[in-house]
Amino acid sequence: MGSFKFGLIPDSEMHKEPSPQRGTDASCETTKRLNTMNSTRKFKSVALAIAGVLLLPSCVASGNVKGKSSSPELAVKSVQHGKASWYSIRTNYGTKTASGQRLSNDAATAAHKTLPMGTKVRVTNQVNGKSEVVTINDRGPYIRGRIIDLTIGSAERLGFRQRGVVPVKVEVLGHVKPGA
């Protein structure tokens, strides 16, 4: 015999759902509704699975095919060495950059004193070797010895958000001319 809670109802009976009475119109209607809900859920699950299967190949097809990328090749035009720091919406006193674009903390963008807006550069953290390609869309940094200011998101991905300032290599990238 099972133990009793408060001496009235056995534990085995405590968690059972009340069963609908057979033969009543209400119980038949409830059963029909439950069956309809279950079939709708199954249909939605199957539809989602089919959509996933159909979309997966399109994601794979957008990647590299036989080592060729869909974007033009970028070559290193010049290299700079110096210190990098990071900035964010909070430290920039707003959300506008010098290019007029909205500053996003997670974007792969940076500030440089002289490079043209829209220039792509590869920034390599010299401490850990991590690198990321960013786009110049702002001016700065305005502190002596620093050559580039990255967004806080890029600093996080490059592994120097906590340090604040690290030595970096900045490679200015440009398009490779066909036949060159």
Secondary structure, 3 states (H helix, E strand, C coil): CCCEECCCEEHHHHCCCCCCCCCCHHHHHHHHHHHHHHHHHHHHHHHHHHHHHHHHHHHHHCCCECCECCCCCEEEEEEEEEEEEEECCCCCCCCECCCCCECCCCCCEEECCCCCCCCEEEEEECCCCCEEEEEEEECCCCCCCEEEEEEHHHHHHHCCCCCCEEEEEEEEEEECCCCC
